[in-house]
Amino acid sequence: MVKVENDEQKKIKRNNSIDMIKLVCACLVVSIHIKPLFDLSESAGIFLTEILSRIAVPFFFAVSGYFFASKWKGEKRYLGKAVCGLMRYYAVFSVFYILWDALKGSYADFSAAELAKLLIQRILFYGAYYHLWYFPSAIASLCVLYICEKRKIWKYVAAVSLLFFAGGALTYTWNVAAVSLLPVLETLEENFYFDYLRRFLCDAIPFTMMGAVIWHTQIQWQTVKRSRSLLCCPWWLVVNTAETGLALFIGADRGTTLSFSLMPLVCTILMLALQRPACKWERVGSFCRETSIVVYGMHPLLLEIIWKLMPAAWNVGETAVFSLVLTVCLVLSFCLWHVEQRRCEN
């Protein structure tokens, strides 16, 4: 029985479709920071960076929630394993970017006490570098999910998290309406910590809980035909494009991080990947899994190197810089992956 359980867990863990989507999502995160295609077509740039790319981080949270719930067996130590898995990457990237900041002289004006306070705040709350905020939010979300699973209150917390998600959609994509209903929100948005708290409560928690709900209700949704699930993805993408496009057109937004139709879109993408795990694509899934980490973690460094060593590249256009960053990441990741594969074979 134990062996069968472990095999099932491996199959869940090695869903190659999810690993391939992770790589796409990592590339979408890069597009948020570079904003490609605007130099070619404004409409294409808006679609990529303001609409399509917003799928990325919520998908990461949803996958974490799904796998945590799927492997939960009432063991306290599993929370430690899940957190350690995230902490491993977070620690490496944090040390790397703290040293990078130090080399750039970013800490030159700080006293020892001020620097220690700054680093503690960054590491615990909003990430050692701007793109690393995902890790503390994901760790905290899994802690919340652990309590929900242990107390068997995941249904109630998931329901409450929908309210927070709706608040996030209002304060991002439909900000004008939210400010008119709650004028104090405009003052809160000026606070540096407010956005990170909002990301945690309105993004990390709801999508992590959504992943857990997908696991707990798998008997119901697995009966849905794959063709129907396949049709739902483009449908919700069209709806999300229409919603976000309307908000941008009338100037109602203050960023498009969350929108009301984003959750069903991410939900259908994850469910479709679970229905079509691409079991025969093991090597592709393995490469995509490793590469997504490299792309997500290393792209800010590559951007800054390009900015310093090849400033003329930006004159060519953001699309060229985006392509260059992804190419370097893919080559670097392929070399690391190939070495790892050879080591495992030997």
ZAPABA-605370 format. One record per residue (C-alpha): residue in one letter; residue number from 1; x, z negated, y negated. Coordinates in nm, 2 decimals. Layout:
<roros>
["a" NUM [X Z Y]]
...
</roros>
This chain:
<roros>
["m" 1 [0.00 0.00 0.00]]
["v" 2 [0.28 -0.08 -0.24]]
["k" 3 [0.45 0.25 -0.18]]
["v" 4 [0.12 0.44 -0.25]]
["e" 5 [0.07 0.25 -0.57]]
["n" 6 [0.42 0.34 -0.69]]
["d" 7 [0.37 0.71 -0.61]]
["e" 8 [0.05 0.71 -0.81]]
["q" 9 [0.23 0.54 -1.10]]
["k" 10 [0.50 0.80 -1.09]]
["k" 11 [0.24 1.08 -1.10]]
["i" 12 [0.08 0.92 -1.40]]
["k" 13 [0.42 0.87 -1.57]]
["r" 14 [0.53 1.23 -1.50]]
["n" 15 [0.24 1.41 -1.66]]
["n" 16 [0.43 1.72 -1.77]]
["s" 17 [0.15 1.85 -2.00]]
["i" 18 [0.18 1.53 -2.20]]
["d" 19 [0.56 1.55 -2.21]]
["m" 20 [0.53 1.91 -2.34]]
["i" 21 [0.27 1.81 -2.61]]
["k" 22 [0.51 1.53 -2.71]]
["l" 23 [0.77 1.78 -2.80]]
["v" 24 [0.52 1.99 -3.00]]
["c" 25 [0.42 1.67 -3.18]]
["a" 26 [0.78 1.57 -3.26]]
["c" 27 [0.82 1.92 -3.41]]
["l" 28 [0.50 1.86 -3.61]]
["v" 29 [0.65 1.54 -3.75]]
["v" 30 [0.95 1.74 -3.87]]
["s" 31 [0.72 1.98 -4.04]]
["i" 32 [0.56 1.69 -4.24]]
["h" 33 [0.90 1.60 -4.38]]
["i" 34 [1.02 1.96 -4.45]]
["k" 35 [0.69 2.14 -4.53]]
["p" 36 [0.78 2.48 -4.38]]
["l" 37 [0.57 2.80 -4.43]]
["f" 38 [0.49 2.72 -4.79]]
["d" 39 [0.76 2.97 -4.89]]
["l" 40 [0.58 3.23 -4.69]]
["s" 41 [0.22 3.15 -4.72]]
["e" 42 [0.06 2.85 -4.90]]
["s" 43 [-0.24 2.86 -4.67]]
["a" 44 [-0.02 2.86 -4.36]]
["g" 45 [0.19 2.58 -4.50]]
["i" 46 [-0.12 2.37 -4.58]]
["f" 47 [-0.26 2.43 -4.23]]
["l" 48 [0.06 2.33 -4.06]]
["t" 49 [0.17 2.03 -4.27]]
["e" 50 [-0.16 1.89 -4.39]]
["i" 51 [-0.39 1.95 -4.09]]
["l" 52 [-0.22 2.04 -3.76]]
["s" 53 [0.07 1.81 -3.80]]
["r" 54 [-0.16 1.50 -3.85]]
["i" 55 [-0.23 1.52 -3.47]]
["a" 56 [0.13 1.41 -3.39]]
["v" 57 [0.16 1.04 -3.45]]
["p" 58 [-0.20 0.95 -3.34]]
["f" 59 [-0.12 1.14 -3.01]]
["f" 60 [0.19 0.92 -2.95]]
["f" 61 [-0.02 0.60 -3.01]]
["a" 62 [-0.30 0.73 -2.78]]
["v" 63 [-0.05 0.81 -2.50]]
["s" 64 [0.10 0.46 -2.53]]
["g" 65 [-0.24 0.30 -2.50]]
["y" 66 [-0.34 0.51 -2.21]]
["f" 67 [-0.03 0.44 -2.00]]
["f" 68 [-0.03 0.07 -2.08]]
["a" 69 [-0.39 0.03 -1.97]]
["s" 70 [-0.33 0.25 -1.66]]
["k" 71 [-0.04 0.03 -1.54]]
["w" 72 [-0.19 -0.31 -1.64]]
["k" 73 [-0.23 -0.54 -1.35]]
["g" 74 [-0.26 -0.87 -1.52]]
["e" 75 [0.11 -0.93 -1.53]]
["k" 76 [0.26 -1.08 -1.84]]
["r" 77 [0.60 -0.92 -1.77]]
["y" 78 [0.46 -0.57 -1.81]]
["l" 79 [0.42 -0.62 -2.18]]
["g" 80 [0.79 -0.70 -2.19]]
["k" 81 [0.87 -0.39 -2.00]]
["a" 82 [0.66 -0.17 -2.23]]
["v" 83 [0.80 -0.33 -2.54]]
["c" 84 [1.16 -0.30 -2.41]]
["g" 85 [1.10 0.07 -2.34]]
["l" 86 [1.02 0.12 -2.71]]
["m" 87 [1.28 -0.13 -2.84]]
["r" 88 [1.56 0.06 -2.66]]
["y" 89 [1.51 0.37 -2.87]]
["y" 90 [1.41 0.17 -3.18]]
["a" 91 [1.73 -0.04 -3.16]]
["v" 92 [1.96 0.27 -3.12]]
["f" 93 [1.80 0.46 -3.40]]
["s" 94 [1.79 0.15 -3.63]]
["v" 95 [2.16 0.08 -3.59]]
["f" 96 [2.24 0.44 -3.63]]
["y" 97 [2.05 0.48 -3.96]]
["i" 98 [2.16 0.14 -4.10]]
["l" 99 [2.52 0.25 -4.05]]
["w" 100 [2.43 0.59 -4.20]]
["d" 101 [2.28 0.42 -4.51]]
["a" 102 [2.59 0.20 -4.54]]
["l" 103 [2.82 0.51 -4.53]]
["k" 104 [2.62 0.67 -4.81]]
["g" 105 [2.66 0.35 -5.02]]
["s" 106 [2.29 0.27 -5.02]]
["y" 107 [2.36 -0.10 -4.99]]
["a" 108 [2.63 -0.12 -5.25]]
["d" 109 [2.42 -0.30 -5.51]]
["f" 110 [2.28 -0.56 -5.27]]
["s" 111 [2.42 -0.91 -5.22]]
["a" 112 [2.46 -1.03 -4.86]]
["a" 113 [2.13 -1.24 -4.88]]
["e" 114 [1.94 -0.95 -5.03]]
["l" 115 [2.07 -0.70 -4.78]]
["a" 116 [1.98 -0.94 -4.49]]
["k" 117 [1.63 -0.98 -4.63]]
["l" 118 [1.59 -0.60 -4.67]]
["l" 119 [1.70 -0.52 -4.32]]
["i" 120 [1.48 -0.78 -4.16]]
["q" 121 [1.18 -0.65 -4.36]]
["r" 122 [1.26 -0.30 -4.26]]
["i" 123 [1.32 -0.37 -3.89]]
["l" 124 [1.01 -0.59 -3.84]]
["f" 125 [0.76 -0.42 -4.06]]
["y" 126 [0.82 -0.06 -4.17]]
["g" 127 [1.11 0.07 -3.99]]
["a" 128 [1.49 0.08 -4.05]]
["y" 129 [1.44 0.44 -4.18]]
["y" 130 [1.13 0.61 -4.32]]
["h" 131 [1.03 0.79 -3.99]]
["l" 132 [1.09 0.48 -3.77]]
["w" 133 [0.78 0.30 -3.89]]
["y" 134 [0.61 0.42 -3.57]]
["f" 135 [0.81 0.18 -3.35]]
["p" 136 [0.71 -0.16 -3.50]]
["s" 137 [0.35 -0.03 -3.52]]
["a" 138 [0.35 0.08 -3.16]]
["i" 139 [0.50 -0.24 -3.04]]
["a" 140 [0.25 -0.45 -3.23]]
["s" 141 [-0.04 -0.23 -3.11]]
["l" 142 [0.07 -0.28 -2.75]]
["c" 143 [0.07 -0.66 -2.81]]
["v" 144 [-0.29 -0.63 -2.93]]
["l" 145 [-0.38 -0.42 -2.63]]
["y" 146 [-0.22 -0.68 -2.40]]
["i" 147 [-0.44 -0.95 -2.54]]
["c" 148 [-0.74 -0.72 -2.51]]
["e" 149 [-0.67 -0.64 -2.14]]
["k" 150 [-0.59 -1.00 -2.06]]
["r" 151 [-0.91 -1.14 -2.22]]
["k" 152 [-1.11 -0.84 -2.11]]
["i" 153 [-1.23 -0.77 -2.47]]
["w" 154 [-1.10 -0.41 -2.50]]
["k" 155 [-1.45 -0.28 -2.55]]
["y" 156 [-1.52 -0.50 -2.85]]
["v" 157 [-1.18 -0.45 -3.01]]
["a" 158 [-1.21 -0.07 -2.96]]
["a" 159 [-1.54 -0.07 -3.14]]
["v" 160 [-1.40 -0.28 -3.43]]
["s" 161 [-1.10 -0.05 -3.45]]
["l" 162 [-1.34 0.25 -3.51]]
["l" 163 [-1.44 0.08 -3.83]]
["f" 164 [-1.08 0.05 -3.94]]
["f" 165 [-1.02 0.41 -3.85]]
["a" 166 [-1.32 0.51 -4.06]]
["g" 167 [-1.17 0.31 -4.35]]
["g" 168 [-0.84 0.49 -4.30]]
["a" 169 [-1.02 0.83 -4.31]]
["l" 170 [-1.20 0.73 -4.63]]
["t" 171 [-0.89 0.60 -4.80]]
["y" 172 [-0.68 0.90 -4.71]]
["t" 173 [-0.87 1.23 -4.69]]
["w" 174 [-1.18 1.10 -4.88]]
["n" 175 [-1.00 0.87 -5.12]]
["v" 176 [-1.21 0.96 -5.43]]
["a" 177 [-1.52 0.84 -5.25]]
["a" 178 [-1.35 0.53 -5.13]]
["v" 179 [-1.22 0.44 -5.48]]
["s" 180 [-1.56 0.49 -5.63]]
["l" 181 [-1.71 0.25 -5.37]]
["l" 182 [-1.42 0.00 -5.40]]
["p" 183 [-1.24 0.03 -5.73]]
["v" 184 [-0.98 -0.24 -5.64]]
["l" 185 [-0.85 0.00 -5.37]]
["e" 186 [-0.67 0.20 -5.64]]
["t" 187 [-0.47 -0.11 -5.73]]
["l" 188 [-0.40 -0.19 -5.36]]
["e" 189 [-0.26 0.16 -5.30]]
["e" 190 [0.01 0.10 -5.55]]
["n" 191 [0.15 -0.18 -5.34]]
["f" 192 [0.44 -0.08 -5.12]]
["y" 193 [0.32 -0.27 -4.81]]
["f" 194 [-0.04 -0.16 -4.83]]
["d" 195 [0.03 0.19 -4.68]]
["y" 196 [0.22 0.04 -4.38]]
["l" 197 [-0.05 -0.22 -4.32]]
["r" 198 [-0.31 0.06 -4.34]]
["r" 199 [-0.12 0.28 -4.09]]
["f" 200 [-0.11 -0.01 -3.85]]
["l" 201 [-0.48 -0.11 -3.88]]
["c" 202 [-0.63 0.23 -3.93]]
["d" 203 [-0.40 0.45 -3.73]]
["a" 204 [-0.19 0.26 -3.47]]
["i" 205 [-0.46 0.02 -3.34]]
["p" 206 [-0.75 0.27 -3.32]]
["f" 207 [-0.56 0.54 -3.14]]
["t" 208 [-0.39 0.29 -2.90]]
["m" 209 [-0.73 0.15 -2.82]]
["m" 210 [-0.86 0.50 -2.78]]
["g" 211 [-0.60 0.57 -2.52]]
["a" 212 [-0.70 0.26 -2.33]]
["v" 213 [-1.07 0.35 -2.35]]
["i" 214 [-0.99 0.70 -2.20]]
["w" 215 [-0.82 0.52 -1.91]]
["h" 216 [-1.11 0.28 -1.85]]
["t" 217 [-1.37 0.55 -1.87]]
["q" 218 [-1.19 0.81 -1.67]]
["i" 219 [-1.45 0.82 -1.39]]
["q" 220 [-1.71 0.94 -1.65]]
["w" 221 [-1.50 1.20 -1.83]]
["q" 222 [-1.32 1.34 -1.52]]
["t" 223 [-1.65 1.49 -1.40]]
["v" 224 [-1.65 1.72 -1.71]]
["k" 225 [-1.54 2.07 -1.62]]
["r" 226 [-1.20 2.17 -1.74]]
["s" 227 [-1.33 2.48 -1.91]]
["r" 228 [-1.56 2.27 -2.12]]
["s" 229 [-1.27 2.04 -2.22]]
["l" 230 [-1.06 2.35 -2.30]]
["l" 231 [-1.33 2.47 -2.54]]
["c" 232 [-1.36 2.13 -2.71]]
["c" 233 [-1.00 2.14 -2.84]]
["p" 234 [-1.04 2.45 -3.06]]
["w" 235 [-1.39 2.34 -3.16]]
["w" 236 [-1.26 2.00 -3.30]]
["l" 237 [-0.96 2.18 -3.45]]
["v" 238 [-1.19 2.40 -3.64]]
["v" 239 [-1.40 2.10 -3.75]]
["n" 240 [-1.09 1.91 -3.86]]
["t" 241 [-0.96 2.21 -4.05]]
["a" 242 [-1.29 2.25 -4.23]]
["e" 243 [-1.31 1.88 -4.31]]
["t" 244 [-0.95 1.85 -4.44]]
["g" 245 [-0.97 2.18 -4.61]]
["l" 246 [-1.28 2.08 -4.80]]
["a" 247 [-1.12 1.75 -4.91]]
["l" 248 [-0.81 1.93 -5.03]]
["f" 249 [-1.02 2.20 -5.21]]
["i" 250 [-1.22 1.95 -5.41]]
["g" 251 [-0.93 1.72 -5.46]]
["a" 252 [-1.09 1.42 -5.28]]
["d" 253 [-0.78 1.33 -5.08]]
["r" 254 [-0.48 1.11 -5.13]]
["g" 255 [-0.29 1.24 -4.83]]
["t" 256 [-0.44 1.37 -4.52]]
["t" 257 [-0.29 1.13 -4.26]]
["l" 258 [-0.64 1.04 -4.12]]
["s" 259 [-0.97 1.23 -4.12]]
["f" 260 [-1.30 1.16 -3.95]]
["s" 261 [-1.26 1.45 -3.71]]
["l" 262 [-0.90 1.37 -3.62]]
["m" 263 [-0.99 1.11 -3.35]]
["p" 264 [-1.21 1.34 -3.14]]
["l" 265 [-0.95 1.62 -3.17]]
["v" 266 [-0.67 1.39 -3.04]]
["c" 267 [-0.90 1.26 -2.77]]
["t" 268 [-0.99 1.60 -2.64]]
["i" 269 [-0.62 1.71 -2.64]]
["l" 270 [-0.52 1.40 -2.44]]
["m" 271 [-0.81 1.44 -2.19]]
["l" 272 [-0.72 1.81 -2.14]]
["a" 273 [-0.36 1.72 -2.07]]
["l" 274 [-0.47 1.46 -1.82]]
["q" 275 [-0.69 1.71 -1.65]]
["r" 276 [-0.41 1.97 -1.64]]
["p" 277 [-0.09 1.77 -1.57]]
["a" 278 [0.12 2.08 -1.49]]
["c" 279 [0.27 1.91 -1.18]]
["k" 280 [0.49 2.20 -1.09]]
["w" 281 [0.67 2.21 -1.43]]
["e" 282 [0.89 1.90 -1.36]]
["r" 283 [1.21 2.04 -1.52]]
["v" 284 [1.03 2.16 -1.82]]
["g" 285 [0.85 1.83 -1.86]]
["s" 286 [1.17 1.64 -1.82]]
["f" 287 [1.35 1.85 -2.09]]
["c" 288 [1.05 1.82 -2.33]]
["r" 289 [1.04 1.44 -2.28]]
["e" 290 [1.40 1.40 -2.37]]
["t" 291 [1.40 1.65 -2.65]]
["s" 292 [1.10 1.50 -2.82]]
["i" 293 [1.30 1.18 -2.86]]
["v" 294 [1.60 1.37 -3.00]]
["v" 295 [1.39 1.57 -3.24]]
["y" 296 [1.19 1.27 -3.37]]
["g" 297 [1.49 1.04 -3.40]]
["m" 298 [1.76 1.28 -3.53]]
["h" 299 [1.59 1.52 -3.77]]
["p" 300 [1.63 1.31 -4.09]]
["l" 301 [2.00 1.29 -4.03]]
["l" 302 [2.02 1.67 -3.98]]
["l" 303 [1.81 1.72 -4.30]]
["e" 304 [2.05 1.51 -4.51]]
["i" 305 [2.36 1.68 -4.36]]
["i" 306 [2.21 2.02 -4.44]]
["w" 307 [2.13 1.90 -4.79]]
["k" 308 [2.49 1.79 -4.85]]
["l" 309 [2.69 2.05 -4.66]]
["m" 310 [2.46 2.36 -4.71]]
["p" 311 [2.25 2.31 -5.02]]
["a" 312 [2.21 2.68 -5.05]]
["a" 313 [2.01 2.68 -4.73]]
["w" 314 [1.72 2.53 -4.93]]
["n" 315 [1.73 2.83 -5.16]]
["v" 316 [1.65 3.05 -4.85]]
["g" 317 [1.34 2.85 -4.80]]
["e" 318 [1.19 2.54 -4.62]]
["t" 319 [1.10 2.76 -4.32]]
["a" 320 [1.46 2.85 -4.26]]
["v" 321 [1.57 2.48 -4.29]]
["f" 322 [1.29 2.38 -4.05]]
["s" 323 [1.41 2.64 -3.80]]
["l" 324 [1.77 2.54 -3.83]]
["v" 325 [1.69 2.17 -3.78]]
["l" 326 [1.48 2.24 -3.47]]
["t" 327 [1.75 2.48 -3.33]]
["v" 328 [2.02 2.22 -3.36]]
["c" 329 [1.80 1.95 -3.21]]
["l" 330 [1.71 2.17 -2.92]]
["v" 331 [2.07 2.27 -2.85]]
["l" 332 [2.19 1.91 -2.87]]
["s" 333 [1.91 1.79 -2.65]]
["f" 334 [1.97 2.07 -2.39]]
["c" 335 [2.34 1.97 -2.37]]
["l" 336 [2.25 1.60 -2.32]]
["w" 337 [1.97 1.68 -2.07]]
["h" 338 [2.19 1.92 -1.87]]
["v" 339 [2.47 1.65 -1.84]]
["e" 340 [2.20 1.40 -1.73]]
["q" 341 [2.07 1.64 -1.47]]
["r" 342 [2.41 1.71 -1.33]]
["r" 343 [2.48 1.33 -1.32]]
["c" 344 [2.16 1.27 -1.13]]
["e" 345 [2.23 1.55 -0.88]]
["n" 346 [2.58 1.41 -0.81]]
</roros>
